Amino acid sequence: MLWLLAATVVGCAVWVLVPPSEGNVVQTEPATRALATVDRATATSIQAQGQAQGPAAEPAGLDRLRISSQTWRRGGLGSKALVTFTLRNDNDYAVKDVEIACAFTRRDGSHLTDRSRVLAETVSMKSRKTFARVPVGFINVNADQAKCSLVTARRA
């Protein structure tokens, strides 16, 4: 009986310590995001419908909105990404519903995971705002680097 217990313990230890074969590792493709463009006639039609139903927020231009600094760390026993970044708004209007997308890579630069998050807070015009430890989701345990970028935002 003692031999059976010892064999089970040794078997479990070997199973845990041996890395998975290359055939068992999932390779993912980086997600791509496309922003839809709206022509002037469609935008006028949408605006007229919005005025009939109530005020609608317009999309904001991303050319004067940027992430000026960013860092990240692990949380949730190492499985969640917590991103801290400063958003700079150089527009003449406030923005809200800012969507960020973060790409996580291994140390060698190979892509692992993409995560995105919409922030419901408002960033005032001609200002900057720091968002501390924003949870963007579960990430691969092999992630070593993160790069976040802006996807979209709306006028407040």
Order of alpha helices (4+ residues) and beta strands (2+ residues): alpha-alpha-beta-beta-beta-beta-beta-beta
